[in-house]
């Protein structure tokens, strides 16, 4: 595990914490891995002075580069899924790296971190890596590549809603910003700038790697899941008053299909 810490810190330093996913097949990573294993290596001596867990956690955040990426002053709504910093834990795979305070910028698709919830502490951004996850009171937040309803590949943060025997269910929270519009005349009001909230759901088969957006219209949903006896599923949804757009109901529906 120590070698993994070395490699991560080295490679994240080389890339200036650019947010790229670590590629362990990369030649530079392999060289760093080899060098870190050599007894007496300057790299090994350097890391002996630190706590490995704090090394990797510090490497997995990046400082603000001064670029404004979101509109702070929208008159309606917020860029954040949670405006206040909330307690959470950062994990690398199943290894806990530390306790933090976080908030999800759903407009930038970025997780901001602090050691405390104090206003005066400057937030840092968690590096985007599929092996890194946040464990929070609202569940796990993971960084994944997924296909949207137009079959276009995207990447971003997803909440893990349910992990059943056959499917993993995810939720994506995202925001769109609308510029303000002045009143066309004295008879109408101006339109304020605003953030609008959106939610999408995705599923992954346990035996596959692809994460696909779930269509929330019944006919498209049935086609996506190749349900042989759609009449049975429709009756199940009707008798239990289930709605595809309700995430609790969606969990029950997928569990029913899996069974």
C-alpha positions in Angstrom: 0.0 0.0 0.0 2.9 2.3 0.7 4.1 2.0 -2.9 0.7 3.1 -4.0 0.9 6.2 -1.9 4.2 7.1 -3.4 3.0 6.6 -7.0 -0.1 8.7 -6.5 1.7 11.6 -4.9 4.5 11.5 -7.5 2.1 11.3 -10.5 -0.3 13.9 -9.1 2.6 16.2 -8.6 3.8 15.7 -12.2 0.4 16.5 -13.6 0.1 19.6 -11.3 -3.0 18.0 -9.8 -4.8 18.4 -13.1 -7.7 16.1 -12.2 -6.7 13.2 -14.5 -7.5 9.7 -13.5 -4.4 7.8 -12.5 -3.2 5.4 -15.2 -1.2 2.6 -13.5 -0.3 1.2 -16.9 1.6 4.5 -17.7 5.3 4.1 -18.1 6.0 7.0 -15.7 3.8 5.4 -13.0 5.6 2.1 -13.4 9.1 3.9 -13.1 7.9 5.7 -10.0 6.6 2.5 -8.6 10.0 0.8 -9.2 12.0 3.7 -7.8 9.9 3.9 -4.6 10.6 0.3 -3.9 14.4 0.8 -3.9 15.8 0.9 -0.4 17.5 4.2 0.3 15.8 5.9 -2.6 15.5 9.7 -2.1 11.7 9.3 -2.8 11.5 6.7 -0.1 13.4 8.9 2.4 11.2 11.8 1.5 8.0 9.9 2.3 9.4 8.5 5.5 9.0 11.9 7.0 5.2 11.9 6.4 2.1 10.0 7.4 1.1 8.1 4.3 -2.6 8.6 4.8 -2.2 12.4 5.0 0.2 12.3 2.0 -2.3 10.7 -0.3 -5.2 12.9 1.0 -3.2 16.1 0.4 -2.3 14.8 -3.0 -5.9 14.2 -3.9 -6.9 17.8 -3.5 -5.9 20.7 -5.6 -5.6 24.4 -4.7 -7.8 27.1 -6.3 -6.0 28.4 -9.5 -7.9 31.7 -9.4 -10.2 30.8 -12.3 -13.8 31.6 -11.6 -15.8 28.6 -12.9 -19.3 29.3 -11.6 -21.6 32.2 -11.1 -21.6 33.1 -7.5 -24.3 35.8 -7.6 -27.3 34.1 -9.2 -30.4 35.7 -7.9 -32.3 32.4 -7.7 -30.9 29.1 -6.6 -27.4 27.9 -5.8 -24.5 26.2 -7.6 -24.3 23.7 -4.7 -26.2 20.5 -3.9 -25.5 21.3 -0.3 -24.7 25.0 0.5 -23.1 24.2 3.9 -20.0 22.1 4.3 -21.1 18.8 5.8 -19.0 16.0 7.5 -17.8 13.2 5.3 -14.9 10.7 4.8 -12.5 10.3 1.8 -11.7 6.8 0.7 -9.2 5.4 -1.8 -10.9 2.2 -2.8 -11.7 0.7 0.7 -8.9 2.6 2.5 -10.0 5.5 4.6 -7.8 8.6 4.1 -9.4 11.0 6.5 -12.4 12.9 7.9 -13.3 16.1 6.1 -16.1 18.6 5.5 -17.4 18.7 1.9 -19.9 20.3 -0.4 -20.8 19.3 -4.0 -20.7 22.0 -6.6 -23.4 20.5 -8.9 -22.8 23.2 -11.6 -19.0 22.6 -11.9 -19.3 19.0 -10.9 -16.7 19.4 -8.3 -16.3 18.4 -4.6 -14.9 21.1 -2.3 -13.1 20.0 0.8 -12.2 21.6 4.1 -10.7 20.1 7.3 -13.2 22.1 9.3 -16.5 23.9 8.5 -15.1 27.3 9.5 -15.9 30.1 7.0 -12.3 31.4 7.1 -10.8 28.1 5.9 -10.1 28.1 2.1 -11.7 25.1 0.4 -9.7 22.8 -1.9 -11.1 20.6 -4.7 -11.0 16.8 -4.6 -9.2 15.3 -7.5 -11.5 13.5 -9.9 -10.5 9.8 -9.8 -12.7 6.7 -10.1 -10.8 5.0 -7.2 -11.6 7.9 -4.8 -15.0 8.2 -3.2 -16.8 10.3 -0.5 -18.8 8.6 2.2 -21.4 10.9 3.6 -24.6 10.9 5.6 -26.4 10.9 2.3 -24.5 7.9 0.9 -21.5 7.4 -1.2 -20.5 9.8 -3.9 -18.3 8.4 -6.7 -16.7 9.7 -9.9 -17.8 7.7 -12.9 -18.0 7.7 -16.7 -21.6 7.2 -17.9 -23.9 7.4 -21.0 -26.7 9.9 -21.1 -30.1 9.5 -22.7 -28.6 10.5 -26.1 -25.9 7.8 -25.7 -23.2 10.4 -25.2 -20.4 9.7 -22.9 -19.9 12.0 -19.9 -18.2 11.8 -16.6 -19.0 13.3 -13.2 -20.1 12.6 -9.6 -22.9 10.2 -8.9 -24.6 9.2 -5.7 -24.9 5.4 -5.1 -28.6 4.9 -4.3 -28.8 1.1 -4.2 -26.5 -1.9 -4.9 -28.6 -5.0 -5.5 -27.7 -8.5 -6.7 -28.1 -7.6 -10.3 -28.0 -3.7 -10.6 -26.3 -0.7 -9.1 -28.5 2.4 -9.1 -27.0 5.9 -9.2 -28.4 9.4 -9.0 -26.8 12.5 -10.6 -27.5 16.0 -9.4 -26.6 18.8 -11.8 -27.4 22.4 -12.3 -27.8 24.7 -15.3 -27.3 28.5 -15.1 -29.5 31.0 -16.9 -28.5 34.5 -17.6 -30.8 37.3 -16.5 -33.1 38.9 -19.0 -34.2 42.5 -18.8 -37.9 43.4 -19.1 -39.0 43.7 -22.7 -41.3 46.5 -21.7 -43.0 48.0 -18.7 -45.8 45.5 -18.7 -43.6 42.5 -17.9 -41.0 41.8 -15.2 -37.3 41.1 -15.8 -36.2 37.5 -15.5 -33.6 37.0 -12.8 -30.4 34.9 -13.2 -30.9 31.5 -11.8 -29.6 28.0 -11.2 -32.1 25.3 -12.2 -31.9 21.8 -10.5 -31.9 18.6 -12.5 -31.8 14.9 -11.5 -31.0 11.9 -13.6 -30.8 8.2 -12.7 -28.4 5.6 -14.0 -27.9 1.9 -13.7 -25.0 -0.5 -14.0 -25.3 -4.3 -14.3 -23.2 -5.9 -11.7 -21.4 -8.0 -14.3 -20.7 -5.1 -16.6 -18.9 -1.8 -16.6 -21.2 0.5 -18.5 -23.3 3.0 -16.6 -26.4 4.1 -18.6 -29.1 6.7 -17.9 -32.5 5.2 -17.0 -35.4 6.5 -19.2 -38.3 7.5 -17.0 -41.1 7.1 -19.5 -42.7 3.6 -19.0 -42.4 2.4 -22.6 -38.8 3.4 -23.0 -38.0 2.0 -19.6 -39.5 -1.4 -20.6 -37.5 -1.4 -23.8 -34.2 -0.5 -22.0 -34.6 -3.5 -19.6 -35.9 -6.0 -22.1 -38.7 -7.0 -19.7 -40.3 -10.1 -21.3 -43.6 -9.8 -19.5 -44.3 -6.0 -19.4 -47.9 -6.7 -18.3 -46.7 -8.1 -15.0 -44.4 -5.2 -14.3 -47.1 -2.6 -15.2 -49.5 -4.4 -12.8 -46.8 -4.4 -10.1 -46.2 -0.7 -10.5 -50.0 0.1 -10.6 -50.9 -2.0 -7.6 -48.1 -0.5 -5.5 -48.7 3.0 -6.8 -45.0 3.3 -8.0 -43.6 6.2 -10.0 -40.4 5.9 -12.1 -39.5 9.5 -11.2 -39.5 8.7 -7.5 -36.1 7.3 -6.5 -37.5 5.1 -3.7 -40.0 3.6 -6.1 -37.3 3.2 -8.7 -35.3 1.1 -6.3 -38.3 -1.2 -5.7 -38.9 -1.5 -9.4 -35.4 -2.5 -10.2 -35.4 -5.0 -7.3 -38.6 -6.5 -8.7 -37.0 -6.8 -12.2 -33.9 -8.4 -10.7 -36.0 -11.0 -8.8 
